[in-house]
Amino acid sequence: MHKVLVTGGAGFIGANYIHTLFADPDFTGQVLNLDALTYAGNLESLAEIKRQYGGKRYFFEQADICDAARVNRIFKDFAPDTIVNFAAESHVDRSIDGPLQFVQTNVMGTATLLAAALEHYRTLPQPEKKAFRFHHVSTDEVYGSLGETGMFTEATPYDPSSPYSASKAASDHLLRAWHRTFGLPMTISNCSNNYGPFQFPEKLIPLMILNCLAHKDLPIYGQGLNVRDWLFVTDHCEAINIIIKHGKSGETYNIGGHNEMKNIDIVRRICAILDELEPSTRLNSYQELITFVTDRPGHDLRYAIDAGKLERELGWRPRETFNTGIRKTVQWYLEHRQWWKNIQDKSYQQQRLGLI
């Protein structure tokens, strides 16, 4: 990993991944962050990386992964040996409002990247071909919904429910096709729900934190019984690097946090931490703000990841429990108010999306 092209590096997981790379003393290479800077892209998340490494080991280019000419030029000029593809539209509610944008970015954008990567790969001498890797970051939502028992494995058939998960399923299939047809070295990871620093506040955990601090209602879909497995974002980023370095080309690896939680229990936990760290002057507890609202269309009941393959073959396990990770997350949002206030000022005031 000497020259790493990170697509979507100004987004939540992508920015954390770049931080994780530069925090690793064994990483001495260069990173090119390619991001279109749509609503959730935020270069403020990488201000410290730019200050320390900008122009020497860290570079940024604003570009759309669907722009084939720009993408091909970036491959030619930067000549990456590793591509880590985070670039995607990722919020289920937004995919209900505007599904075609998800198809465009997540399907056509991935195909554009793969075509450019293959053209670049074919020009490499054999020793460099052996070191080349295209890693695609995907989601457990491609597998559909579980009942009260069972877990998703890498062999679980795809059964996506939303336009978002369908577009990610399609992009996963494109990776496999480019590997099997053209021999492009690649790996895929399907992760559970991420949380942690730098997450855009449309997602459940930062939305609840910010709504508590503003004394706004805490909207819970249905009865809050939907279950997700929660993965602290730094654990996810470290798992990606292990897969890139040691995973087998052509393979898929599930990444999970071993933290199955009902949505209502997550919100109550956030309220309890804030009651301790920044108690309300108006309420006995932030839990008084909990409000149950009409469920999201096509809302999958339960996701649960079996990450056993990643542990058995590559030795990865998450460092954070949900209790340690959620406390770190709440503390980060309390300590970085200007980061999220800038988002509120520009584009997003925690309004609900995805209503039909």
C-alpha positions in Angstrom: 0.0 0.0 0.0 2.3 2.7 -1.3 -0.2 4.8 -3.3 -3.7 4.5 -2.1 -6.7 6.0 -4.0 -9.6 6.5 -1.5 -12.9 7.3 -3.2 -15.5 9.0 -1.0 -12.7 9.9 1.4 -14.5 13.1 2.7 -17.5 11.0 3.9 -17.9 9.4 7.3 -16.2 6.1 6.9 -13.8 7.3 4.2 -12.5 10.2 6.4 -12.0 7.8 9.3 -10.2 5.4 7.1 -7.7 8.1 6.0 -7.2 9.0 9.6 -6.6 5.4 10.4 -4.0 5.1 7.6 -1.9 8.0 8.7 -2.1 6.9 12.4 -0.4 3.6 11.4 3.4 4.0 11.8 3.9 1.3 9.2 2.1 3.3 6.5 4.6 5.5 4.8 2.8 5.9 1.4 0.6 8.5 -0.2 -3.2 8.9 -0.3 -5.3 10.6 -3.0 -8.8 11.4 -1.8 -11.3 11.5 -4.6 -14.6 12.9 -3.5 -17.5 14.7 -5.3 -18.3 16.6 -2.1 -22.0 16.0 -2.2 -24.1 16.9 0.9 -22.3 14.5 3.2 -18.8 15.1 2.0 -16.9 17.3 4.5 -13.3 18.3 4.1 -13.4 19.7 7.7 -13.2 16.1 8.8 -9.7 15.9 7.2 -8.4 19.4 8.2 -5.7 17.9 10.5 -4.6 15.4 7.9 -4.2 18.2 5.3 -2.3 20.3 7.8 0.2 17.5 8.5 0.5 15.8 5.2 -1.1 18.0 2.5 1.0 18.3 -0.7 3.5 15.7 0.5 1.6 12.5 1.3 -2.0 13.5 1.2 -3.8 14.9 -1.9 -7.4 15.8 -2.7 -9.2 15.9 -6.0 -12.9 16.9 -6.3 -14.4 14.6 -8.9 -17.5 12.4 -9.5 -16.7 8.7 -9.9 -19.2 8.6 -12.8 -16.9 11.0 -14.8 -14.9 8.5 -16.8 -12.5 11.0 -18.3 -11.6 12.5 -14.9 -11.3 9.0 -13.3 -9.1 7.7 -16.1 -6.8 10.7 -15.8 -6.5 10.3 -12.0 -5.5 6.7 -12.5 -2.9 7.7 -15.1 -1.5 10.5 -13.0 -1.5 9.0 -9.6 -0.9 5.4 -10.6 -2.4 3.8 -7.4 -1.5 0.3 -6.3 -4.6 0.2 -4.0 -8.1 1.4 -4.5 -10.5 1.6 -1.5 -14.0 2.4 -2.7 -16.2 4.1 -0.2 -17.9 6.4 -2.7 -21.6 5.8 -2.5 -25.0 7.3 -1.7 -25.7 5.6 1.6 -28.8 6.7 3.4 -31.9 4.5 3.0 -34.3 7.3 3.6 -32.7 9.4 0.8 -32.9 6.4 -1.5 -36.7 6.3 -1.0 -36.9 10.0 -2.0 -34.5 9.7 -5.0 -33.6 6.2 -6.0 -32.1 7.0 -9.4 -29.3 9.0 -7.9 -28.3 5.8 -5.9 -28.3 3.7 -9.1 -26.2 6.3 -10.8 -23.5 6.7 -8.1 -23.5 3.2 -6.6 -23.9 1.2 -9.8 -22.6 3.3 -12.7 -19.9 5.0 -10.6 -18.6 1.6 -9.4 -18.6 0.4 -13.0 -16.6 3.5 -14.1 -14.0 2.9 -11.4 -13.7 -0.7 -12.3 -13.2 0.1 -16.0 -10.5 2.6 -15.1 -8.8 0.3 -12.6 -8.7 -2.6 -15.1 -7.1 -0.4 -17.8 -4.5 0.8 -15.3 -3.9 -2.8 -14.0 -3.2 -4.1 -17.5 -0.4 -1.6 -17.9 1.5 -2.7 -14.8 4.6 -4.9 -14.9 4.1 -8.3 -13.3 5.6 -7.6 -9.8 3.3 -4.6 -9.5 0.3 -6.6 -10.7 0.8 -8.9 -7.7 0.6 -6.0 -5.3 -2.5 -4.4 -6.8 -5.8 -4.5 -5.0 -9.3 -3.0 -5.5 -11.2 -3.2 -2.3 -14.9 -2.4 -2.3 -16.8 -1.4 0.8 -20.3 -2.7 1.0 -23.1 -3.3 3.5 -24.9 -6.1 5.3 -28.2 -4.6 3.9 -27.6 -6.5 0.6 -28.7 -9.7 2.4 -32.2 -8.4 3.3 -33.9 -9.0 6.6 -33.5 -11.7 9.3 -36.0 -13.0 11.7 -35.4 -13.3 15.4 -32.6 -15.8 14.9 -29.8 -16.5 12.5 -26.9 -14.4 11.1 -25.7 -13.3 7.7 -22.7 -15.2 6.4 -20.7 -14.6 3.2 -22.8 -17.3 1.6 -26.2 -15.7 2.4 -28.2 -15.1 -0.8 -28.7 -11.4 -1.6 -32.2 -10.1 -1.0 -32.1 -6.3 -0.8 -35.2 -4.4 0.4 -34.4 -0.7 -0.4 -33.2 1.2 -3.4 -30.0 1.8 -1.5 -29.3 -1.9 -0.7 -30.3 -2.9 -4.2 -27.8 -0.5 -5.7 -25.0 -1.8 -3.3 -25.9 -5.4 -4.2 -25.5 -4.5 -7.9 -22.1 -2.9 -7.3 -20.9 -6.0 -5.4 -21.9 -8.2 -8.3 -19.9 -5.9 -10.7 -16.8 -6.5 -8.6 -17.1 -10.2 -8.8 -17.8 -10.0 -12.6 -14.6 -7.9 -13.2 -12.6 -10.4 -11.1 -14.0 -13.5 -12.8 -14.1 -12.2 -16.3 -11.0 -9.9 -16.5 -8.9 -11.1 -13.6 -8.9 -7.8 -11.7 -7.6 -8.4 -8.1 -10.3 -7.4 -5.7 -11.9 -8.0 -2.3 -15.3 -7.0 -0.9 -16.3 -6.3 2.7 -19.9 -6.2 3.9 -20.2 -4.4 7.1 -22.8 -3.8 9.8 -24.0 -0.4 10.9 -21.1 2.0 11.6 -21.0 4.7 14.2 -18.4 7.1 15.6 -16.7 10.5 14.9 -17.5 12.5 11.7 -20.8 10.8 10.9 -23.3 13.0 9.1 -26.2 13.6 11.5 -29.0 12.1 9.3 -27.9 8.7 10.8 -29.5 7.3 13.9 -26.8 7.8 16.5 -25.6 11.4 15.7 -29.2 12.4 15.0 -30.3 11.3 18.5 -27.3 13.1 20.1 -27.9 16.4 18.4 -31.6 16.2 18.9 -31.1 15.7 22.6 -28.8 18.7 22.8 -31.4 20.8 21.0 -34.2 19.4 23.1 -35.9 18.2 19.9 -38.1 15.1 19.7 -36.2 11.8 19.3 -38.2 10.1 16.5 -38.2 6.3 16.7 -39.5 4.3 13.8 -42.3 1.9 14.6 -41.8 0.7 18.2 -38.0 0.8 18.0 -37.7 -3.0 17.8 -35.6 -3.1 14.7 -32.2 -4.7 15.5 -28.9 -3.9 14.0 -25.3 -5.0 14.7 -23.2 -1.9 15.5 -19.5 -1.5 14.5 -17.3 1.3 15.7 -15.9 3.0 12.7 -12.2 2.6 13.7 -12.6 -1.1 14.1 -14.1 -1.2 10.6 -11.2 0.7 9.1 -8.6 -1.5 10.7 -10.5 -4.6 9.4 -10.4 -3.1 5.9 -6.6 -2.8 6.0 -6.2 -6.3 7.2 -8.4 -7.6 4.3 -6.4 -5.5 1.8 -3.0 -6.7 3.1 -3.8 -10.4 3.9 -7.2 -11.3 2.3 -7.5 -13.5 -0.7 -8.3 -11.9 -4.0 -11.9 -12.6 -5.1 -13.1 -13.2 -1.6 -15.9 -11.4 0.4 -15.5 -10.8 4.2 -18.2 -9.8 6.6 -17.2 -7.2 9.2 -19.4 -7.0 12.3 -19.2 -5.5 15.8 -20.7 -8.3 17.8 -23.2 -5.7 19.1 -26.8 -6.5 18.3 -29.0 -3.7 19.7 -32.7 -2.7 19.3 -33.0 0.9 18.1 -35.0 1.9 21.2 -32.2 0.5 23.5 -29.6 2.5 21.6 -31.6 5.7 22.0 -32.1 5.1 25.7 -28.3 4.4 26.1 -27.5 7.7 24.4 -29.9 9.5 26.7 -28.4 8.0 29.8 -24.8 9.0 28.7 -26.0 12.6 28.0 -27.9 12.7 31.3 -24.5 12.0 32.9 -22.2 14.1 30.8 -24.4 17.1 29.9 -27.7 16.9 31.9 -30.7 18.8 30.7 -31.7 22.0 32.5 -35.3 21.4 31.4 -35.9 17.7 31.7 -35.3 15.0 34.3 -34.0 12.8 31.5 -33.5 13.2 27.7 -35.7 10.0 27.5 -38.7 12.3 27.9 -38.0 13.4 24.2 -38.6 9.9 22.8 -41.4 9.9 20.2 -42.6 6.9 18.2 -43.3 7.8 14.5 -44.6 5.9 11.4 -42.2 3.2 10.4 -40.0 3.6 7.3 -41.3 1.8 4.1 -39.6 -1.6 3.7 -37.8 -1.3 7.0 -35.9 -4.6 7.6 -36.5 -6.1 11.0 -33.1 -7.4 11.9 -29.5 -7.6 10.7 -26.8 -9.7 12.3 -23.3 -10.3 11.0 -21.3 -13.5 11.3 -17.8 -12.2 11.1 -16.3 -15.6 11.9 -14.5 -15.9 8.5 -12.6 -12.7 9.1 -11.5 -13.9 12.5 -10.6 -17.4 11.5 -8.7 -16.5 8.4 -7.2 -13.1 9.1 -7.3 -12.9 12.9 -9.5 -9.7 13.2 -11.9 -9.0 16.1 -13.4 -5.6 17.1 -11.6 -3.7 19.8 -14.7 -1.7 21.0 -17.8 -3.0 22.7 -20.9 -1.0 22.2 -20.6 0.5 25.6 -17.1 1.8 25.1 -17.7 2.9 21.5 -21.0 4.7 22.2 -19.4 6.7 25.1 -16.5 7.7 22.9 -19.0 8.8 20.2 -21.1 10.9 22.4 -18.0 12.5 23.9 -16.7 13.3 20.4 -19.9 15.1 19.4 -19.8 17.1 22.7 -16.2 18.1 22.0 -16.6 18.9 18.3 -19.7 21.1 18.3 -18.4 23.4 15.6 -18.0 20.5 13.2 -21.7 19.6 13.3 -23.0 23.2 13.8 -21.4 24.0 10.4 -23.4 21.2 8.9 -26.6 22.5 10.4 -25.8 26.0 9.1 -25.2 24.8 5.6 -27.5 21.9 4.7 -29.2 19.9 7.3 -31.4 20.5 10.3 -32.3 16.9 11.2 -35.5 16.8 9.2 -37.1 13.5 8.4 -36.6 12.1 4.9 -38.0 9.0 3.0 -41.7 9.6 3.5 -44.0 8.3 0.7 
